[in-house]
Amino acid sequence: MSIKVRIPTPLQKLTEGKAEVEVEAKDVRGLIEDLDKNFPGIKDRLCDDKGRIRRFINIYVNEEDVRFLQQDSTPLIDGDEVSIIPAIAGG
């Protein structure tokens, strides 16, 4: 099962400069684990010390926010597209 993941610019230094990678995962939690296996350190940037997705990290599966789905238990199927988007603050 191949899932396409779009990596934001601030995290691309962890993915060898790649803006898009492919992972094998059944859900968002597995996607984060697979990303970390292939690109060590990325999980620490996405998840807090309890393993939950950080508040300022938005993850979308096929343009739907996982916070309104099943969060990190949101299931994935072959061909899904996931976007990781860090929140931007300012004024």
PALUMPA-669362 format. One record per residue: x, y, z of N, C-alpha, C, O in turn; residue number from 0; residue in three letters. Coordinates in pm, whole numbers, plus 50000, padded with zeros to 5 digits. Layout:
# residues N
<node n_east="X" n_north="Y" n_up="Z" ca_east="X" ca_north="Y" ca_up="Z" c_east="X" c_north="Y" c_up="Z" o_east="X" o_north="Y" o_up="Z" seq="NUM" type="ALA"/>
...
***
This chain:
# residues 91
<node n_east="50085" n_north="49883" n_up="50000" ca_east="50000" ca_north="50000" ca_up="50000" c_east="50089" c_north="50123" c_up="50000" o_east="50171" o_north="50140" o_up="50091" seq="0" type="MET"/>
<node n_east="50076" n_north="50208" n_up="49902" ca_east="50160" ca_north="50325" ca_up="49889" c_east="50081" c_north="50453" c_up="49916" o_east="49979" o_north="50480" o_up="49851" seq="1" type="SER"/>
<node n_east="50130" n_north="50530" n_up="50012" ca_east="50067" ca_north="50656" ca_up="50049" c_east="50164" c_north="50768" c_up="50015" o_east="50280" o_north="50764" o_up="50055" seq="2" type="ILE"/>
<node n_east="50118" n_north="50868" n_up="49943" ca_east="50201" ca_north="50984" ca_up="49908" c_east="50190" c_north="51086" c_up="50021" o_east="50080" o_north="51120" o_up="50063" seq="3" type="LYS"/>
<node n_east="50306" n_north="51135" n_up="50069" ca_east="50309" ca_north="51231" ca_up="50179" c_east="50380" c_north="51357" c_up="50132" o_east="50495" o_north="51352" o_up="50087" seq="4" type="VAL"/>
<node n_east="50312" n_north="51470" n_up="50144" ca_east="50374" ca_north="51599" ca_up="50112" c_east="50440" c_north="51654" c_up="50238" o_east="50377" o_north="51666" o_up="50342" seq="5" type="ARG"/>
<node n_east="50568" n_north="51686" n_up="50226" ca_east="50648" ca_north="51731" ca_up="50339" c_east="50665" c_north="51883" c_up="50331" o_east="50705" o_north="51935" o_up="50226" seq="6" type="ILE"/>
<node n_east="50635" n_north="51955" n_up="50439" ca_east="50653" ca_north="52101" ca_up="50436" c_east="50801" c_north="52138" c_up="50434" o_east="50886" o_north="52062" o_up="50482" seq="7" type="PRO"/>
<node n_east="50831" n_north="52252" n_up="50378" ca_east="50969" ca_north="52299" ca_up="50364" c_east="51050" c_north="52290" c_up="50493" o_east="51165" o_north="52244" o_up="50487" seq="8" type="THR"/>
<node n_east="50998" n_north="52331" n_up="50610" ca_east="51080" ca_north="52323" ca_up="50731" c_east="51124" c_north="52181" c_up="50770" o_east="51222" o_north="52165" o_up="50841" seq="9" type="PRO"/>
<node n_east="51052" n_north="52080" n_up="50724" ca_east="51087" ca_north="51941" ca_up="50757" c_east="51166" c_north="51870" c_up="50648" o_east="51210" o_north="51757" o_up="50667" seq="10" type="LEU"/>
<node n_east="51183" n_north="51935" n_up="50534" ca_east="51252" ca_north="51871" ca_up="50423" c_east="51399" c_north="51843" c_up="50451" o_east="51459" o_north="51759" o_up="50385" seq="11" type="GLN"/>
<node n_east="51457" n_north="51914" n_up="50547" ca_east="51597" ca_north="51883" ca_up="50583" c_east="51606" c_north="51744" c_up="50644" o_east="51713" o_north="51682" o_up="50640" seq="12" type="LYS"/>
<node n_east="51496" n_north="51693" n_up="50700" ca_east="51493" ca_north="51558" ca_up="50755" c_east="51465" c_north="51453" c_up="50648" o_east="51494" o_north="51335" o_up="50668" seq="13" type="LEU"/>
<node n_east="51407" n_north="51494" n_up="50535" ca_east="51373" ca_north="51400" ca_up="50428" c_east="51467" c_north="51412" c_up="50309" o_east="51430" o_north="51385" o_up="50195" seq="14" type="THR"/>
<node n_east="51590" n_north="51454" n_up="50339" ca_east="51694" ca_north="51466" ca_up="50235" c_east="51652" c_north="51562" c_up="50124" o_east="51687" o_north="51544" o_up="50008" seq="15" type="GLU"/>
<node n_east="51577" n_north="51666" n_up="50162" ca_east="51534" ca_north="51767" ca_up="50066" c_east="51412" c_north="51730" c_up="49984" o_east="51372" o_north="51806" o_up="49896" seq="16" type="GLY"/>
<node n_east="51353" n_north="51617" n_up="50011" ca_east="51237" ca_north="51572" ca_up="49933" c_east="51109" c_north="51642" c_up="49981" o_east="51081" o_north="51646" o_up="50101" seq="17" type="LYS"/>
<node n_east="51034" n_north="51695" n_up="49886" ca_east="50907" ca_north="51760" ca_up="49917" c_east="50793" c_north="51659" c_up="49921" o_east="50685" o_north="51688" o_up="49972" seq="18" type="ALA"/>
<node n_east="50817" n_north="51540" n_up="49868" ca_east="50716" ca_north="51436" ca_up="49863" c_east="50784" c_north="51300" c_up="49880" o_east="50885" o_north="51272" o_up="49816" seq="19" type="GLU"/>
<node n_east="50727" n_north="51218" n_up="49965" ca_east="50780" ca_north="51084" ca_up="49987" c_east="50664" c_north="50985" c_up="49985" o_east="50548" o_north="51026" o_up="49993" seq="20" type="VAL"/>
<node n_east="50695" n_north="50858" n_up="49974" ca_east="50592" ca_north="50755" ca_up="49980" c_east="50620" c_north="50664" c_up="50098" o_east="50735" o_north="50630" o_up="50126" seq="21" type="GLU"/>
<node n_east="50512" n_north="50624" n_up="50167" ca_east="50523" ca_north="50536" ca_up="50282" c_east="50421" c_north="50424" c_up="50270" o_east="50329" o_north="50429" o_up="50188" seq="22" type="VAL"/>
<node n_east="50439" n_north="50324" n_up="50352" ca_east="50345" ca_north="50214" ca_up="50364" c_east="50283" c_north="50225" c_up="50502" o_east="50354" o_north="50218" o_up="50602" seq="23" type="GLU"/>
<node n_east="50150" n_north="50240" n_up="50510" ca_east="50085" ca_north="50254" ca_up="50640" c_east="49935" c_north="50225" c_up="50629" o_east="49874" o_north="50247" o_up="50525" seq="24" type="ALA"/>
<node n_east="49878" n_north="50175" n_up="50740" ca_east="49735" ca_north="50147" ca_up="50746" c_east="49657" c_north="50262" c_up="50808" o_east="49536" o_north="50275" o_up="50787" seq="25" type="LYS"/>
<node n_east="49728" n_north="50347" n_up="50884" ca_east="49664" ca_north="50462" ca_up="50946" c_east="49767" c_north="50573" c_up="50965" o_east="49886" o_north="50554" o_up="50939" seq="26" type="ASP"/>
<node n_east="49721" n_north="50688" n_up="51012" ca_east="49811" ca_north="50804" ca_up="51027" c_east="49921" c_north="50774" c_up="51129" o_east="50035" o_north="50815" o_up="51108" seq="27" type="VAL"/>
<node n_east="49890" n_north="50704" n_up="51235" ca_east="49992" ca_north="50667" ca_up="51334" c_east="50102" c_north="50584" c_up="51268" o_east="50221" o_north="50608" o_up="51292" seq="28" type="ARG"/>
<node n_east="50063" n_north="50487" n_up="51187" ca_east="50160" ca_north="50404" ca_up="51115" c_east="50240" c_north="50485" c_up="51014" o_east="50358" o_north="50459" o_up="50992" seq="29" type="GLY"/>
<node n_east="50176" n_north="50584" n_up="50954" ca_east="50244" ca_north="50672" ca_up="50859" c_east="50357" c_north="50747" c_up="50929" o_east="50468" o_north="50757" o_up="50877" seq="30" type="LEU"/>
<node n_east="50328" n_north="50801" n_up="51048" ca_east="50430" ca_north="50874" ca_up="51123" c_east="50544" c_north="50780" c_up="51162" o_east="50661" o_north="50819" o_up="51155" seq="31" type="ILE"/>
<node n_east="50511" n_north="50659" n_up="51203" ca_east="50614" ca_north="50561" ca_up="51240" c_east="50701" c_north="50525" c_up="51119" o_east="50823" o_north="50517" o_up="51131" seq="32" type="GLU"/>
<node n_east="50638" n_north="50505" n_up="51004" ca_east="50714" ca_north="50470" ca_up="50883" c_east="50802" c_north="50587" c_up="50838" o_east="50915" o_north="50567" o_up="50795" seq="33" type="ASP"/>
<node n_east="50749" n_north="50708" n_up="50849" ca_east="50830" ca_north="50826" ca_up="50817" c_east="50953" c_north="50830" c_up="50907" o_east="51064" o_north="50855" o_up="50860" seq="34" type="LEU"/>
<node n_east="50932" n_north="50806" n_up="51037" ca_east="51043" ca_north="50814" ca_up="51132" c_east="51145" c_north="50703" c_up="51110" o_east="51265" o_north="50721" o_up="51133" seq="35" type="ASP"/>
<node n_east="51098" n_north="50587" n_up="51064" ca_east="51190" ca_north="50477" ca_up="51034" c_east="51281" c_north="50514" c_up="50917" o_east="51400" o_north="50483" o_up="50917" seq="36" type="LYS"/>
<node n_east="51222" n_north="50579" n_up="50817" ca_east="51299" ca_north="50617" ca_up="50698" c_east="51372" c_north="50750" c_up="50713" o_east="51475" o_north="50773" o_up="50648" seq="37" type="ASN"/>
<node n_east="51319" n_north="50838" n_up="50798" ca_east="51377" ca_north="50971" ca_up="50818" c_east="51381" c_north="51000" c_up="50968" o_east="51297" o_north="51075" o_up="51019" seq="38" type="PHE"/>
<node n_east="51478" n_north="50942" n_up="51039" ca_east="51485" ca_north="50954" ca_up="51185" c_east="51477" c_north="51100" c_up="51232" o_east="51541" o_north="51189" o_up="51176" seq="39" type="PRO"/>
<node n_east="51396" n_north="51120" n_up="51337" ca_east="51381" ca_north="51252" ca_up="51396" c_east="51254" c_north="51323" c_up="51355" o_east="51214" o_north="51419" o_up="51420" seq="40" type="GLY"/>
<node n_east="51190" n_north="51277" n_up="51249" ca_east="51070" ca_north="51349" ca_up="51202" c_east="50953" c_north="51332" c_up="51298" o_east="50871" o_north="51423" o_up="51313" seq="41" type="ILE"/>
<node n_east="50944" n_north="51216" n_up="51364" ca_east="50835" ca_north="51194" ca_up="51459" c_east="50842" c_north="51294" c_up="51573" o_east="50738" o_north="51343" o_up="51619" seq="42" type="LYS"/>
<node n_east="50962" n_north="51325" n_up="51621" ca_east="50978" ca_north="51422" ca_up="51729" c_east="50927" c_north="51559" c_up="51689" o_east="50883" o_north="51636" o_up="51775" seq="43" type="ASP"/>
<node n_east="50932" n_north="51590" n_up="51563" ca_east="50883" ca_north="51720" ca_up="51515" c_east="50731" c_north="51720" c_up="51497" o_east="50667" o_north="51825" o_up="51502" seq="44" type="ARG"/>
<node n_east="50673" n_north="51601" n_up="51476" ca_east="50529" ca_north="51589" ca_up="51452" c_east="50448" c_north="51557" c_up="51577" o_east="50331" o_north="51595" o_up="51587" seq="45" type="LEU"/>
<node n_east="50510" n_north="51487" n_up="51672" ca_east="50437" ca_north="51437" ca_up="51789" c_east="50499" c_north="51488" c_up="51918" o_east="50619" o_north="51517" o_up="51926" seq="46" type="CYS"/>
<node n_east="50414" n_north="51500" n_up="52021" ca_east="50463" ca_north="51540" ca_up="52152" c_east="50523" c_north="51419" c_up="52224" o_east="50533" o_north="51311" o_up="52166" seq="47" type="ASP"/>
<node n_east="50564" n_north="51437" n_up="52349" ca_east="50630" ca_north="51329" ca_up="52423" c_east="50536" c_north="51214" c_up="52458" o_east="50582" o_north="51108" o_up="52502" seq="48" type="ASP"/>
<node n_east="50404" n_north="51233" n_up="52440" ca_east="50307" ca_north="51126" ca_up="52463" c_east="50268" c_north="51057" c_up="52333" o_east="50184" o_north="50966" o_up="52332" seq="49" type="LYS"/>
<node n_east="50330" n_north="51100" n_up="52224" ca_east="50303" ca_north="51038" ca_up="52095" c_east="50184" c_north="51095" c_up="52020" o_east="50146" o_north="51043" o_up="51916" seq="50" type="GLY"/>
<node n_east="50124" n_north="51201" n_up="52073" ca_east="50010" ca_north="51264" ca_up="52006" c_east="50058" c_north="51369" c_up="51907" o_east="50162" o_north="51432" o_up="51926" seq="51" type="ARG"/>
<node n_east="49982" n_north="51387" n_up="51801" ca_east="50016" ca_north="51489" ca_up="51702" c_east="50016" c_north="51626" c_up="51771" o_east="49921" o_north="51662" o_up="51840" seq="52" type="ILE"/>
<node n_east="50124" n_north="51699" n_up="51750" ca_east="50135" ca_north="51832" ca_up="51813" c_east="50022" c_north="51924" c_up="51767" o_east="49972" o_north="51912" o_up="51655" seq="53" type="ARG"/>
<node n_east="49982" n_north="52015" n_up="51855" ca_east="49871" ca_north="52107" ca_up="51825" c_east="49896" c_north="52192" c_up="51702" o_east="49803" o_north="52224" o_up="51629" seq="54" type="ARG"/>
<node n_east="50021" n_north="52229" n_up="51680" ca_east="50051" ca_north="52320" ca_up="51569" c_east="50084" c_north="52246" c_up="51439" o_east="50126" o_north="52308" o_up="51341" seq="55" type="PHE"/>
<node n_east="50065" n_north="52115" n_up="51437" ca_east="50085" ca_north="52036" ca_up="51315" c_east="49947" c_north="51993" c_up="51264" o_east="49871" o_north="51929" o_up="51337" seq="56" type="ILE"/>
<node n_east="49917" n_north="52027" n_up="51142" ca_east="49792" ca_north="51985" ca_up="51079" c_east="49823" c_north="51876" c_up="50977" o_east="49912" o_north="51891" o_up="50894" seq="57" type="ASN"/>
<node n_east="49748" n_north="51768" n_up="50986" ca_east="49766" ca_north="51658" ca_up="50891" c_east="49634" c_north="51637" c_up="50819" o_east="49528" o_north="51623" o_up="50880" seq="58" type="ILE"/>
<node n_east="49644" n_north="51636" n_up="50687" ca_east="49527" ca_north="51619" ca_up="50601" c_east="49539" c_north="51490" c_up="50521" o_east="49645" o_north="51462" o_up="50463" seq="59" type="TYR"/>
<node n_east="49432" n_north="51413" n_up="50516" ca_east="49424" ca_north="51295" ca_up="50431" c_east="49325" c_north="51328" c_up="50321" o_east="49206" o_north="51348" o_up="50347" seq="60" type="VAL"/>
<node n_east="49375" n_north="51333" n_up="50199" ca_east="49289" ca_north="51369" ca_up="50085" c_east="49212" c_north="51498" c_up="50114" o_east="49092" o_north="51507" o_up="50090" seq="61" type="ASN"/>
<node n_east="49284" n_north="51598" n_up="50165" ca_east="49232" ca_north="51731" ca_up="50192" c_east="49134" c_north="51739" c_up="50309" o_east="49066" o_north="51841" o_up="50324" seq="62" type="GLU"/>
<node n_east="49125" n_north="51634" n_up="50390" ca_east="49039" ca_north="51637" ca_up="50509" c_east="49126" c_north="51633" c_up="50633" o_east="49213" o_north="51547" o_up="50646" seq="63" type="GLU"/>
<node n_east="49102" n_north="51727" n_up="50725" ca_east="49179" ca_north="51739" ca_up="50848" c_east="49154" c_north="51617" c_up="50937" o_east="49038" o_north="51585" o_up="50967" seq="64" type="ASP"/>
<node n_east="49260" n_north="51548" n_up="50979" ca_east="49242" ca_north="51427" ca_up="51061" c_east="49181" c_north="51459" c_up="51196" o_east="49128" o_north="51370" o_up="51262" seq="65" type="VAL"/>
<node n_east="49187" n_north="51584" n_up="51239" ca_east="49125" ca_north="51622" ca_up="51367" c_east="48973" c_north="51604" c_up="51362" o_east="48909" o_north="51585" o_up="51465" seq="66" type="ARG"/>
<node n_east="48917" n_north="51611" n_up="51242" ca_east="48773" ca_north="51594" ca_up="51226" c_east="48739" c_north="51454" c_up="51177" o_east="48623" o_north="51424" o_up="51150" seq="67" type="PHE"/>
<node n_east="48839" n_north="51370" n_up="51164" ca_east="48820" ca_north="51231" ca_up="51127" c_east="48847" c_north="51147" c_up="51252" o_east="48778" o_north="51162" o_up="51352" seq="68" type="LEU"/>
<node n_east="48948" n_north="51061" n_up="51247" ca_east="48980" ca_north="50977" ca_up="51362" c_east="49120" c_north="51006" c_up="51416" o_east="49185" o_north="50918" o_up="51474" seq="69" type="GLN"/>
<node n_east="49166" n_north="51129" n_up="51396" ca_east="49298" ca_north="51175" ca_up="51439" c_east="49406" c_north="51078" c_up="51391" o_east="49408" o_north="51045" o_up="51273" seq="70" type="GLN"/>
<node n_east="49495" n_north="51032" n_up="51479" ca_east="49604" ca_north="50946" ca_up="51430" c_east="49558" c_north="50804" c_up="51400" o_east="49636" o_north="50722" o_up="51351" seq="71" type="ASP"/>
<node n_east="49431" n_north="50773" n_up="51431" ca_east="49374" ca_north="50643" ca_up="51395" c_east="49303" c_north="50647" c_up="51260" o_east="49245" o_north="50547" o_up="51218" seq="72" type="SER"/>
<node n_east="49306" n_north="50760" n_up="51193" ca_east="49242" ca_north="50774" ca_up="51063" c_east="49301" c_north="50670" c_up="50967" o_east="49421" o_north="50670" o_up="50943" seq="73" type="THR"/>
<node n_east="49216" n_north="50583" n_up="50911" ca_east="49267" ca_north="50479" ca_up="50821" c_east="49315" c_north="50536" c_up="50688" o_east="49267" o_north="50639" o_up="50641" seq="74" type="PRO"/>
<node n_east="49411" n_north="50467" n_up="50629" ca_east="49466" ca_north="50504" ca_up="50499" c_east="49451" c_north="50388" c_up="50404" o_east="49458" o_north="50272" o_up="50444" seq="75" type="LEU"/>
<node n_east="49430" n_north="50420" n_up="50276" ca_east="49425" ca_north="50316" ca_up="50174" c_east="49521" c_north="50352" c_up="50062" o_east="49563" o_north="50467" o_up="50049" seq="76" type="ILE"/>
<node n_east="49555" n_north="50254" n_up="49983" ca_east="49647" ca_north="50272" ca_up="49872" c_east="49602" c_north="50389" c_up="49786" o_east="49486" o_north="50398" o_up="49746" seq="77" type="ASP"/>
<node n_east="49695" n_north="50479" n_up="49758" ca_east="49665" ca_north="50594" ca_up="49673" c_east="49626" c_north="50720" c_up="49747" o_east="49613" o_north="50826" o_up="49687" seq="78" type="GLY"/>
<node n_east="49606" n_north="50710" n_up="49880" ca_east="49574" ca_north="50830" ca_up="49957" c_east="49689" c_north="50930" c_up="49948" o_east="49805" o_north="50893" o_up="49927" seq="79" type="ASP"/>
<node n_east="49655" n_north="51057" n_up="49963" ca_east="49754" ca_north="51163" ca_up="49967" c_east="49744" c_north="51234" c_up="50100" o_east="49636" o_north="51278" o_up="50140" seq="80" type="GLU"/>
<node n_east="49857" n_north="51246" n_up="50168" ca_east="49862" ca_north="51308" ca_up="50300" c_east="49947" c_north="51433" c_up="50292" o_east="50055" o_north="51432" o_up="50234" seq="81" type="VAL"/>
<node n_east="49897" n_north="51541" n_up="50351" ca_east="49973" ca_north="51665" ca_up="50359" c_east="50000" c_north="51698" c_up="50504" o_east="49909" o_north="51693" o_up="50587" seq="82" type="SER"/>
<node n_east="50124" n_north="51730" n_up="50535" ca_east="50162" ca_north="51774" ca_up="50669" c_east="50185" c_north="51924" c_up="50660" o_east="50268" o_north="51971" o_up="50582" seq="83" type="ILE"/>
<node n_east="50110" n_north="51999" n_up="50740" ca_east="50116" ca_north="52144" ca_up="50730" c_east="50134" c_north="52203" c_up="50870" o_east="50045" o_north="52192" o_up="50955" seq="84" type="ILE"/>
<node n_east="50249" n_north="52265" n_up="50895" ca_east="50266" ca_north="52331" ca_up="51024" c_east="50183" c_north="52459" c_up="51028" o_east="50175" o_north="52532" o_up="50930" seq="85" type="PRO"/>
<node n_east="50121" n_north="52484" n_up="51144" ca_east="50043" ca_north="52606" ca_up="51160" c_east="50136" c_north="52727" c_up="51156" o_east="50250" o_north="52720" o_up="51200" seq="86" type="ALA"/>
<node n_east="50086" n_north="52835" n_up="51102" ca_east="50164" ca_north="52957" ca_up="51092" c_east="50093" c_north="53065" c_up="51172" o_east="49974" o_north="53091" o_up="51152" seq="87" type="ILE"/>
<node n_east="50165" n_north="53128" n_up="51261" ca_east="50107" ca_north="53236" ca_up="51342" c_east="50176" c_north="53366" c_up="51308" o_east="50287" o_north="53368" o_up="51254" seq="88" type="ALA"/>
<node n_east="50111" n_north="53470" n_up="51340" ca_east="50171" ca_north="53600" ca_up="51315" c_east="50064" c_north="53706" c_up="51305" o_east="49946" o_north="53681" o_up="51328" seq="89" type="GLY"/>
<node n_east="50108" n_north="53820" n_up="51271" ca_east="50008" ca_north="53925" ca_up="51261" c_east="50063" c_north="54047" c_up="51197" o_east="49991" o_north="54146" o_up="51180" seq="90" type="GLY"/>
***
